[in-house]
Amino acid sequence: MSAEPCLDVVVIGGGPAGSAIARLLASWGHRIAVLNRPRAPTRGQIESIPPSGRKLMQAIGVLSAIERHGFPANRGNVVWWGLADGRDETFDADGASHGLQVLRPELDALLLREAETAGAEILPATVRSVSCEGSDPAQVYYETAGTSQSVRARFVVDASGRTGVVARQGLRRYDPAHRMQAYLGLWHHDGAWPENYGDRTLVETYEDGWGWSLGSSPSARQVAVVVDAATTRTSRGPIARAYAKELDKTRHVGASTTGATLERVWACDASMYTATIMAGPTFLLVGDAACCIDPLSSFGVKKALASGWLGAVALHTALVDSSRAGIAFDHFTRREHEVYAAERARTLEFAEQAAAYHPSPFWTRRALARDTANAVPDVNALLRGPDVKAAHERLRTADEVRWRWNHAARLVPYSVVRGHEIIVEEAIRTPLTPLRYVAGVDLLALGRASQDGRTVADLFDTYCRHVAPVPVTDFLRALSVLVAEGVLVPAPFAAGSSTPA
Ligand SMILES: Cc1cc2nc3c(=O)[nH]c(=O)nc-3n(C[C@H](O)[C@H](O)[C@H](O)COP(=O)(O)OP(=O)(O)OC[C@H]3O[C@@H](n4cnc5c(N)ncnc54)[C@H](O)[C@@H]3O)c2cc1C
């Protein structure tokens, strides 16, 4: 790559988020370069990816390559979360659907190759700084093979994970109750592991943190703990000693190392954070550079792929029609904030469960730490609300009522993804937030299917045939919202007739 060409997009970092965005944008015809600082091989983590990650792999076009690679299956978790007895959380009881246990350097190399095959240029390089203020092309300064170089691009994507090359220019906000530190150990076993947990993740809480044990092959297992970063500092002693001390506090996770040899141990940051701004005129933050959730969720890779996918759609929109750049970046930002808020709420629930069993400062502090600063409208609160419940009951008991579109219902402009672009359509107005989809059901399409008045059974049939097949429970939830918000009303009946006027 020469020093001064102006590319469409330069991506900093070749983890799941960076590779996903690069692959998609290159395959949609844009000139893309990825500047990636290769990971230290000694830091190669084993991570699990839930079965639902497949849909994103498919959307990014990497599913076949991942399946061909043959990563071991992950069939769920055995969990002692604030519990004395373990709970088996198998993903799918009949075993048909499974997640993956991946060695990250292998997954990352595979995803980068897929980005390259699609036409992205991949360069091993460390980005030192970025100038991306104003609307001029961004300038990225990097080092490669001992030389300093720079490149210009219409947009720069920060996909550098926790490093946050752009995000750390004053945009990152840490969650004070979740400044965490992880200690990870890689264990080797010559024979079989004592218990047959090969395709399960073991997860356990203890007074001062929580731990997990996860395999990547019949002989290799990673056993890790997450502790408070402020009170358990590595500077107080060698990492291996701190790790052993924490592992000793666990009952099941530590026991999974019996008969195995510790090959190496390392520490890394596991804090939660988000960003005040996810995008600017010439930059976008994706994956962990944008926001980082609790590693407990095992959703980090899936979230990074989703962020890369939506980031690609937003940038593609901005590249083909600069007048829609603001709308596209706002849409991307809204989604990132929603994902972070939902995951932050899940972390709080987990902390509450653990604190009920371990009333220690570690868990109590986390159980009390509500995140009001990053809260977003909770659509689930609307779905659980009395109006929607009452509407649901009404729908259930009024088979013969015909429902029709209320022409007085207020619609508001709303951005949606269509194909590879973000465009403006409409959504229904609710007191909480504009809503276009509920449980994957398109509220407007559903409303329009009822223009001439239809019974619930009729509407379900019409929606499934003309819009998309959906489970009846999701359909009823969406319909209840439309009725509760007054968007659908009973069709008036002509006097003496059983059909609408
Ligand atoms: C202890 C722990 C356990 C976890 N376990 C799981 C799990 O089981 N399942 C799961 O789904 N998620 C897990 N996660 C989360 C997951 O690792 C991340 O969410 C995911 O890697 C984010 O992907 P990313 O592409 O955004 O960033 P990263 O994967 O961090 O990729 C960033 C890339 O940028 C490169 N880079 C950094 N700085 C520069 C620079 N200056 N110049 C050029 N390149 C640079 C890095 O080398 C790296 O290749 C865990 C996280 C932690 C901390």
The ligand as a Tripos MOL2 file, in Angstrom:
@<TRIPOS>MOLECULE
LIG
   53    58     1     0     0
SMALL
NO_CHARGES

@<TRIPOS>ATOM
      1 C1        -11.4510  -12.8750   29.7840 C.3       1 LIG1
      2 C2        -12.3610  -12.7790   28.6020 C.ar      1 LIG1
      3 C3        -13.0700  -13.8960   28.1650 C.ar      1 LIG1
      4 C4        -13.9270  -13.8200   27.0810 C.ar      1 LIG1
      5 N1        -14.6100  -14.9260   26.6840 N.ar      1 LIG1
      6 C5        -15.4600  -14.8480   25.6400 C.ar      1 LIG1
      7 C6        -16.1910  -15.9840   25.2040 C.ar      1 LIG1
      8 O1        -16.0800  -17.0840   25.7320 O.2       1 LIG1
      9 N2        -17.0320  -15.8360   24.1350 N.ar      1 LIG1
     10 C7        -17.1720  -14.6350   23.4920 C.ar      1 LIG1
     11 O2        -17.9530  -14.5560   22.5370 O.2       1 LIG1
     12 N3        -16.4980  -13.5520   23.8920 N.ar      1 LIG1
     13 C8        -15.6370  -13.6270   24.9320 C.ar      1 LIG1
     14 N4        -14.9360  -12.5230   25.3190 N.ar      1 LIG1
     15 C9        -15.1280  -11.2620   24.5760 C.3       1 LIG1
     16 C10       -14.4030  -11.2570   23.2150 C.3       1 LIG1
     17 O3        -13.0620  -11.6050   23.3800 O.3       1 LIG1
     18 C11       -14.4860   -9.8680   22.5840 C.3       1 LIG1
     19 O4        -15.7610   -9.3260   22.7790 O.3       1 LIG1
     20 C12       -14.1750   -9.8930   21.0870 C.3       1 LIG1
     21 O5        -12.8730  -10.3340   20.8750 O.3       1 LIG1
     22 C13       -14.3240   -8.5030   20.4730 C.3       1 LIG1
     23 O6        -13.9180   -8.5450   19.1310 O.3       1 LIG1
     24 P1        -13.3430   -7.2210   18.4240 P.3       1 LIG1
     25 O7        -13.0810   -7.5780   17.0070 O.co2     1 LIG1
     26 O8        -14.2010   -6.0710   18.7090 O.co2     1 LIG1
     27 O9        -11.9630   -6.9000   19.1760 O.3       1 LIG1
     28 P2        -10.6760   -7.8140   19.3460 P.3       1 LIG1
     29 O10       -10.9900   -9.2280   19.1950 O.co2     1 LIG1
     30 O11       -10.0210   -7.3600   20.6000 O.co2     1 LIG1
     31 O12        -9.7720   -7.4030   18.0990 O.3       1 LIG1
     32 C14        -9.0320   -6.2110   18.0640 C.3       1 LIG1
     33 C15        -7.8770   -6.3660   17.0750 C.3       1 LIG1
     34 O13        -7.2380   -5.0920   16.9310 O.3       1 LIG1
     35 C16        -5.8410   -5.2740   16.9590 C.3       1 LIG1
     36 N5         -5.2250   -4.0130   17.4060 N.ar      1 LIG1
     37 C17        -5.2370   -3.4850   18.6530 C.ar      1 LIG1
     38 N6         -4.5490   -2.3280   18.6580 N.ar      1 LIG1
     39 C18        -4.1310   -2.1180   17.3980 C.ar      1 LIG1
     40 C19        -3.3550   -1.0800   16.7730 C.ar      1 LIG1
     41 N7         -2.8980   -0.0270   17.4610 N.pl3     1 LIG1
     42 N8         -3.0880   -1.1890   15.4450 N.ar      1 LIG1
     43 C20        -3.5460   -2.2500   14.7170 C.ar      1 LIG1
     44 N9         -4.2620   -3.2490   15.2730 N.ar      1 LIG1
     45 C21        -4.5510   -3.1800   16.5920 C.ar      1 LIG1
     46 C22        -5.6450   -6.4260   17.9470 C.3       1 LIG1
     47 O14        -4.3840   -7.0540   17.7920 O.3       1 LIG1
     48 C23        -6.8010   -7.3440   17.5540 C.3       1 LIG1
     49 O15        -6.4330   -8.1850   16.4990 O.3       1 LIG1
     50 C24       -14.0760  -12.5830   26.4130 C.ar      1 LIG1
     51 C25       -13.3620  -11.4610   26.8340 C.ar      1 LIG1
     52 C26       -12.5250  -11.5450   27.9250 C.ar      1 LIG1
     53 C27       -11.7820  -10.3220   28.3880 C.3       1 LIG1
@<TRIPOS>BOND
     1     1     2 1
     2     2     3 ar
     3     2    52 ar
     4     3     4 ar
     5     4     5 ar
     6     4    50 ar
     7     5     6 ar
     8     6     7 ar
     9     6    13 1
    10     7     8 2
    11     7     9 ar
    12     9    10 ar
    13    10    11 2
    14    10    12 ar
    15    12    13 ar
    16    13    14 ar
    17    14    15 1
    18    14    50 ar
    19    15    16 1
    20    16    17 1
    21    16    18 1
    22    18    19 1
    23    18    20 1
    24    20    21 1
    25    20    22 1
    26    22    23 1
    27    23    24 1
    28    24    25 2
    29    24    26 1
    30    24    27 1
    31    27    28 1
    32    28    29 2
    33    28    30 1
    34    28    31 1
    35    31    32 1
    36    32    33 1
    37    33    34 1
    38    33    48 1
    39    34    35 1
    40    35    36 1
    41    35    46 1
    42    36    37 ar
    43    36    45 ar
    44    37    38 ar
    45    38    39 ar
    46    39    40 ar
    47    39    45 ar
    48    40    41 1
    49    40    42 ar
    50    42    43 ar
    51    43    44 ar
    52    44    45 ar
    53    46    47 1
    54    46    48 1
    55    48    49 1
    56    50    51 ar
    57    51    52 ar
    58    52    53 1
@<TRIPOS>SUBSTRUCTURE
     1 LIG1         1 GROUP 0 **** ****
